[in-house]
């Protein structure tokens, strides 16, 4: 485990060095997720091409339901919304805060809408930014963006003649995330008024969030910006490194999270606050007995081989296991095929009187591992890339990690509530405001 911990530590150090370069040359907009950067540039050429073409659909990304009279709003919450979250009266129930948007009419919800058709009714205090409604590529929009980036490079020759990698800068500027960020910030500006005192963000340090924070710090310094870590961070969350695009205050849900941000991610203690989770409140065990698929994966063969190895090595045959797909990949042919392959392995092991398992198996990078451990569930973890996927005691001292082989790990929780404190259903969001 020491070798893996050293790799993660070196990775964080490398990211920290990259922040200096990106902030100097191009406003750090894409480097707000350095894990994505290092894993995709420049190896994943196909990914970059698809991403560039997808950015051509963003010409049709429009904001819906701008507030007609916005002076009554004193705070803005920046989050996500899904069609299934909306109620018949047009309000929506936030899965991240466990509260209905109508609980406070003076709160404006500025949401990135993740579905492909609008809800039938939208309450007046909800703005929807919908990047997925129209898949038609606007090639004129693509060409226009490409030309603008070329002019940017010509105006900044120091990038070309310095150690900067021009290809990476080009990809960052042309990325769909960067283009979407510009569109979102233009819509966000329309929601501001002189009475706005607070902005609360379900914070993941993704580009559009960084862009909004940069704008507010520069142009609206009187507005206090709070970030909320709504789920336990990934094992070595370099993307959450403190920088000039970070919130004024960050709310975390456990002592281990606090120490991670302070000791390894560059956050001053005064900028951190521990609160119980608004999102994780249900302590019922709905996790054990499941094999959880990741959002993304590379190799069927690797995963299925590791699963067979795990079953044999840990003697977990004859258990009644079920495959749980990731909610965002329900229609993914790739994920459905992996599910079929895993079910074939399970069915070969089953007997008529299969035992009820007290453990869960997770594949890939997922924070749900922490939730399971806090619910007293044994956890096995299959990884494709341990440096990015596996939790270690170096950064999470409340964990004990046993290495079964290079890609399979078992976790135990030494002390409960240190990584994730479960909360109760909130009556309001007062604990998120007035933190300055």
GUKOL-970773 format. One record per residue: x, y negated, z of N, C-alpha, C in turn; residue in three letters. Coordinates in steps of 0.1 Angstrom, whole numbers, plus 5000, padded with zeros to 4 digits. Layout:
N
XYZXYZXYZALA/...
END
This chain:
436
500850125000500050005000500949875000UNK/502149885006502949775006503349714992UNK/503549814983503849774969502649704963UNK/501449744965500249684960500049544966UNK/500249534979500149404985501149304980UNK/502449354977503449264972503049214958UNK/502449304950502049264936500949164937UNK/500049174946498949074948499548944953UNK/500448944962501148824967501848754955UNK/502548824947503248764936502348704926UNK/501148774924500148724915499648594919UNK/499348574932498848454937499948344936UNK/501248374938502248274936502348234922UNK/502248324912502248294898501148204894UNK/499948224900498848144897499048004902UNK/499647994914499847864920500847774912UNK/501847844906502747774897501947724884UNK/501047804879500347774867499447654869UNK/498947634882498047514885498847384882UNK/500147384886500847254884500947224869UNK/501147324860501247294846499847254841UNK/498747324844497447294838496947154843UNK/497147124855496746994860497446884854UNK/498746904850499546804844499146774829UNK/498746884822498546874808497146864803UNK/496246944809494946944804493846974814UNK/493946904825492746884834492247014841UNK/493047124839492747244846491347304844UNK/490747264833489347314831489247464829UNK/490147524822490047664820490747744830UNK/491747684836492547764846491847774859UNK/490647724860489847744872489547884875UNK/489747974864489648114867490948184861UNK/492048174868493348224863493348374861UNK/492548454868492448594866492048624852UNK/490948554848490448564834491548524824UNK/492248414827493348374818494448474816UNK/494948524827496048624827495748754821UNK/494448794822494048924817493648914802UNK/493348794797492748784784493648714774UNK/494548634778495448554769496848624769UNK/497448644757496748634744496348774739UNK/496348874748496149014744494849044738UNK/493748994744492449024739491948934728UNK/492548954716492248874705490748884701UNK/490249004701488849024697487948944707UNK/488248944720487448874729487448724726UNK/488648674723488748524720488048484707UNK/488048574697487248544685485748544688UNK/485348644696483848654699483448524707UNK/484348494717484048374725483948244717UNK/484848234707484848114699483548104691UNK/483148224685481948224677480748204686UNK/480748254698479648224707479448084711UNK/480648014711480547864714479847794704UNK/479647844692478947784681477447784684UNK/476947874693475547874696475147764707UNK/476147704713475947614724475447474719UNK/475547454706474947334700473447324704UNK/472847444706471347444709471047454724UNK/472147444732471947444746471347314751UNK/470147324756469447204760468947204775UNK/468947094781468347084794466847064794UNK/466147134803464747124804464247074817UNK/463246984817462646944829463446844837UNK/464046744830464646634837463646564846UNK/464146524858463146454867462746314862UNK/461446294861460946164856461246044865UNK/461046064878461445964888462346034898UNK/463646004896464646084904465146004916UNK/464545894919465045814931464745884944UNK/463745974944463446034957464446144961UNK/465246194952466146294955467346244962UNK/467746314973468846264981470046364980UNK/469746494976470746594975470446674962UNK/471546734957471446824945472046954948UNK/471347064945471947194946472247254932UNK/473447294929473847344916474047494918UNK/473147564910473147714912472647784899UNK/472247904900471747984889470248014891UNK/469548034880468148074881467848184871UNK/466948274874466448374865464948374864UNK/464448424853462948414850462248484862UNK/462748594866462048674877462048604890UNK/462848494892462848414904461648324905UNK/460948294894459948184893458648234898UNK/457948154906456548184910455548114902UNK/454248154904453148104895453047954896UNK/453447894908453247744909454447674903UNK/455447744897456547674891457847664900UNK/457647694913458847694922459647824919UNK/460847834924461547954923462247994936UNK/462448114938463048164951464548194948UNK/465448114954466848124952467348254959UNK/467948344951468548464957469848434965UNK/470448324962471748294968471448224982UNK/470348154984470148084996468948145004UNK/468248244997467048305003466048205008UNK/465748114999464748005002464047964990UNK/462747914991462047874980462347724977UNK/462347694964462747554960461847444965UNK/460547484969459647384973459747354988UNK/460647414995460747395009461147245012UNK/461847185003462147045005462046964992UNK/461046884990460746814977461846704974UNK/462746674984463746574982465046644977UNK/465046774975466146844970465946874955UNK/466946834947466846864932467746984929UNK/467147084923467847204919468247194904UNK/469647184903470247174889470747314886UNK/470047394878470347534876470747574862UNK/471647664862472047734849471047854847UNK/470247844837469247944835469748064827UNK/469648184833470348294827469548384818UNK/468348354816467448434807467248374794UNK/466548454785466348414771465048354767UNK/464148334777462948264775462548184788UNK/461948064786461647984798460548054806UNK/460448024819459248064827458047974823UNK/456848024825455647954821455447824827UNK/455947804840455747684847457047644855UNK/457447524855458647484862458347364871UNK/458647374883458347264893459147144890UNK/458747024894459346894890460746874896UNK/461046954907462446934913463447044908UNK/463147094896464047204890464447164876UNK/465747154874466247124860466847254855UNK/466547294843467147424838468047384826UNK/469347444827470247434815470347574810UNK/469847594797469647724792470647754780UNK/471747824783472747844772472547974764UNK/471548054768471248184762470048194754UNK/469348084751468048084745468148104729UNK/469248054724469348054709470748114705UNK/470748224698471948294694472448254680UNK/471748164674472248124660473448034661UNK/474448074653475748004653475647874644UNK/476047764649476147644641477647624637UNK/477947654625479247654620479847514619UNK/478947414616479447274616479847234630UNK/479147284640479547254654480947314657UNK/481147434652482447504654483547424648UNK/483347384636484447314628484747184635UNK/483647114639483846984646484647004659UNK/484347104667485147134679486647164676UNK/486847244665488147284662489047154658UNK/488447074650489146954645489446864657UNK/488446844666488746764678489846814686UNK/490046944687491147004695492546974688UNK/492546984674493746954667494146814669UNK/493246724669493546574671494046564686UNK/493446634695493946634709495446664710UNK/495846774703497246814703498146714696UNK/497646654685498446554679498646434687UNK/497646404696497746284705498646324717UNK/498846444719499646494731500746584726UNK/501646524719502746604713503746654724UNK/503646604736504446654747504046794750UNK/502846834748502446974750503147064740UNK/503247024727503847104717505347114720UNK/505947004724507447004726507947044740UNK/506947064748507347114762507347264763UNK/507347314775507247464776505847514775UNK/504947424773503547464772503347554760UNK/502447654762502047744751500947684743UNK/501147634731500147564723498947654721UNK/499247784718498147874715497247894727UNK/497747894739496847904751496047774752UNK/496647664750495947534752494847534741UNK/495147574729494147574719492947664722UNK/493247784728492147874732491347814743UNK/492047754752491247694764490347584759UNK/490847504751490047394746488847434737UNK/489047544730487947594721487047704728UNK/487347734741486647834747485147794750UNK/484247884750482847854752482647794766UNK/483447834776483347784789483647634789UNK/484747594782485147454782484047374775UNK/483547424763482547344756481247334764UNK/480847444770479647444778479747344790UNK/480947344796481247254807480947104803UNK/481347064791481146934787479646894785UNK/478946994780477546974778476746964791UNK/477147054801476547054814476746924821UNK/478046874821478346754828477546634823UNK/477346634810476546524804475146524809UNK/474546644810473146654815473146624830UNK/474146664837474246644852474246494855UNK/474946424847475046274850473646214850UNK/472746264842471346204840470546234853UNK/470946324861470246354874470646274886UNK/471746194884472246124895471545994898UNK/471345954910470845824913471645764925UNK/471345644929472145574940471845634953UNK/470745714955470445774968471045914970UNK/471645964960472246104962473446094971UNK/473346174982474446174992475246304992UNK/474646414988475246544989475046624976UNK/476046694972475946794962476446934967UNK/475547034967475847164972475947264960UNK/477047334959477347424948477547574953UNK/476847664946477147804949478447834942UNK/479547814949480847794943481547924939UNK/481947924926482848034921484047984913UNK/484247844914485347784907485347804892UNK/484147824886484147834872484147704865UNK/484447694852484847564846483747454847UNK/482447484845481547374846481447314860UNK/481647404870481647354884482847264887UNK/483947304882485147224883485047084876UNK/484347084864484146964857483246864864UNK/482246914870481346834878482046774890UNK/482746864897483546814909484546704906UNK/485246724895486246624890485546494887UNK/484346494881483646374877483146304890UNK/482646384899482046314912483246254920UNK/484346324921485446264929485946134923UNK/485946134910486446014903485445904902UNK/484245934900483245824897482145804908UNK/481945904917481045894927481645944941UNK/482645874946483345924957482445924970UNK/481345844970480445844981479645974983UNK/479646054973478846184973479746294979UNK/479246354989479946464996479646594989UNK/480746674985480546794978480846914986UNK/479847004988480047124996479947254987UNK/480947334988480947464981480447574991UNK/479647674985479147784993479647914987UNK/480447984994480948124990479748224993UNK/478948244983477748324985477948474986UNK/479148524982479448664983480948674986UNK/481248784993482748804996483548784984UNK/484648714984485548694973486148834968UNK/486748834956487448944951488748964959UNK/489449084958490549114967491649014967UNK/492048954956493148854956492548734947UNK/491648654953490848564945491648434941UNK/492548444932493348334928492548224922UNK/491348254916490548154910489948054920UNK/490048094933489648004944490747924950UNK/491847914944493047844949492647694950UNK/493047624961492647484963493347404952UNK/492647304946493247214936492347094936UNK/492647004926491946874926490546884921UNK/490147014917488747034913487947114924UNK/488447114936487847194947486847104955UNK/485847164961484847084969485547014981UNK/484746924987485246854999485246945011UNK/484247035011484147135022483747265016UNK/484247375022483847505017483347595028UNK/482147645026481547735036481747875033UNK/482347955042482648095041481848175051UNK/481848305050480948385058481648485068UNK/482948445071483648535080485048485083UNK/485648535094486948495099488048535089UNK/487948655083488848705073488848615061UNK/487648575057487548485045488248345049UNK/488048295061488648165065490148175065UNK/490748285070492148305070492748315056UNK/492048385048492448405034492648275027UNK/491548185028491548055021492647965027UNK/492847975040493747885047495247925044UNK/495548055046496948105045497448135031UNK/496548175022497048225009496448134998UNK/495448065000494847984988494947834990UNK/495647795000496047655001494947555006UNK/493947615013492847525019493247485033UNK/493147355036493347305049492147355058UNK/492447385071491447435080490247335081UNK/490547205080489547105081488547105070UNK/488947175059488047175047487247305047UNK/487347385057486647515058485747525070UNK/484647595068483647615079483047755078UNK/482947825089482347965089480947955093UNK/480048005084478648015087478148155084UNK/477048195090476448325086475948315072UNK/475848425065475448425051473948405050UNK/473548315041472148305037471748415028UNK/472648455019472348555009472148695015UNK/473148735023473148875029472448875042UNK/471148915042470448915055469749045057UNK/469649135047468949255048469949365052UNK/469849425064470749525069470249665066UNK/469249675059468749815056469749875046UNK/469950005048470950075040470350125026UNK/470650045016470150085002471450104994UNK/472550135000473750154993474350294992UNK/474250365004474850495004474150594994UNK/474950684989474450784979474450734965UNK/475050614963475150564949476550554944UNK/476650564931477850534924477650404916UNK/478250294919478050164914478950134902UNK/478350104890479150074878479549924879UNK/480749894873481249754873480549674862UNK/480749544863480349454852481049474839UNK/482349504840483149534828484149654831UNK/484449724821485449834823486049864809UNK/487149934809487949964797487850104792UNK/487950204801488150344797487150444803UNK/486350504795485450614800486350724806UNK/487350764799488150874803488850854816UNK/489350734818489950704831489050714843UNK/487850654841486850654852486350794855UNK/485950864845485451004847486451094853UNK/487751084848488751164853489051134868UNK/489051004872489150964886488051024894UNK/486851014889485651064897485751214900UNK/486151294890486351434892487451464902UNK/488551384901489651394911489151364925UNK/488351254926487851214939486951324945UNK/486051374937485151484942485851604947UNK/486951644940487751764944488551734956UNK/489251614956490151574966489551554980UNK/488351494980487651454992486551554996UNK/486451664988485451764991484051704992UNK/483651624983482351564983481451624972UNK/481551754971480651834962479251844968UNK/478251884960476951914965476251804972UNK/476551674968475851564974474851504963UNK/473751454968472751394959473151254956UNK/473951234946474451104942473651044930UNK/473450914929472750844918473650734913UNK/473550714900474350614893473550484893UNK/474150374897473550244897474250154887UNK/473650114877474250024867474249884873UNK/475149794867475249654871474049584866UNK/473349494874472149434870472249354856UNK/473449304854473649224842473949304829UNK/474049434831474449524819473349634817UNK/472149604821471149704819470949754805UNK/471149664795470949694781472249714774UNK/473349734781474649764775474749904771UNK/474949934758475150074753476350134760UNK/477450054761478650104767478450154782UNK/477650074789477450104803476450224804UNK/475550234795474550344796475250474792UNK/476250464783477050584780477850634791UNK/478450534798479250574810478350634821UNK/477150584822476150634832475850784828UNK/475650814816475350944811476551044814UNK/477750994811478951084814479051114829UNK/478851014837478951034852477851124857UNK/476651114851475551204855475851344851UNK/476451364840476851504836477851564846UNK/478751484852479651534862478951564875UNK/478051474879477251494891476351624890UNK/475751644879474851754877475551894878UNK/476851894874477652014874477952054889UNK/477951944898478351974911477152004920UNK/475951964916474751974924474352114927UNK/473752134939473052264942471552224945UNK/470752324947469352294949469152214962UNK/469852254972469752184985470952084987UNK/471051984978472151894979472051804992UNK/473151774998473251705010473051555008UNK/472451485018472251345017473551275021UNK/474151195012475451135014475451015024UNK/476550995031476650875040477750785035UNK/478050795022479050715015478550665002UNK/479350564997479050514983480350504976UNK/480250514962481450504953481250384945UNK/482350304945482350184937483450194926UNK/483150144914484050144903484350004899UNK/485649974898486049834893486049734904UNK/486149604900486249494909484849454913UNK/484549464926483249424931483249394946UNK/482649284950482549244964481549324972UNK/480749404965479649484972480349584981UNK/481649614979482349704988482349645002UNK/482449515004482449455017481049465023UNK/480049445016478649455021478449595026UNK/478849695018478649835022479349865035UNK/480649825037481349845049480749785061UNK/480249665059479549595070478249665074UNK/477749745066476549825069476849965073UNK/478149985077478550115083478550225073UNK/478750195060478750295050480250325046UNK/480550455045481850495040482050455025UNK/483250415022483350365008484550425001UNK/484350474989485450524980485450424968UNK/486650394964486850294953487650354942UNK/487150354930487850394918488250264910UNK/489550244908490050124901490650154888UNK/490550054879491350064866492549984867UNK/492549884876493749794878493849754892UNK/494449824901494449804915494949664919UNK/495849604912496349474915495249374916UNK/494249384908493049294908491849344915UNK/491749474916490549534921490449574935UNK/491649614941491649684954491849584966UNK/491049594976491249514988492349574996UNK/493149485002494349535010494349455024UNK/494949525034494949465047495749335048UNK/496649315038497449195038496549065038UNK/495549075030494648955028493348975036UNK/493049105040491749135047492149215059UNK/492649155070493149235081492149315089UNK/490849295087489849375093489549505086UNK/490349535075490149655067491349745070UNK/491049875068492149975067491950055054UNK/492950065046492850115033493650245032UNK/493050345027493850475025493950495010UNK/495150515005495450544991495350694989UNK/494350734981494150874977495050914966UNK/495050834956496050834945496150694939UNK/496850674929497150544924495950464920UNK/494850524917493650454913492450484921UNK/492550554932491450594941491850554955UNK/490850484962491150434976489850464984UNK/490150474997489150485007489250375018UNK/488150305022488150195031487450235044UNK/488050175055487350175068487450035073UNK/486349995081486249865087486749875101UNK/487749795105488349795118487449715128UNK/486949605123486149515131485049455123UNK/483749475128482649425120482449275121UNK/481749215111481449075111482548975109UNK/483749035107484948945104485048905090UNK/484648995081484648965067483348905062UNK/482248955066480948905062479948915074UNK/479548795078478548785088477148775082UNK/476348875085474948875080474148765087UNK/473348705080472448595085471048635087UNK/470148545091468748565091468148475080UNK/466848515077466148435067466048285071UNK/466648195064466648055068465347985067UNK/465147885076463947805075464247675066UNK/465447635066465847525058467347535054UNK/467847435048469347435044470147325051UNK/469647285062470347175069471747205073UNK/472147335075473447365079474447345067UNK/473947325055474847295044475147155041UNK/474447065048474546925045475146855058UNK/475546725056476146645066477346705073UNK/478146765065479346835071480646745071UNK/480446625065481646535065481646465079UNK/
END
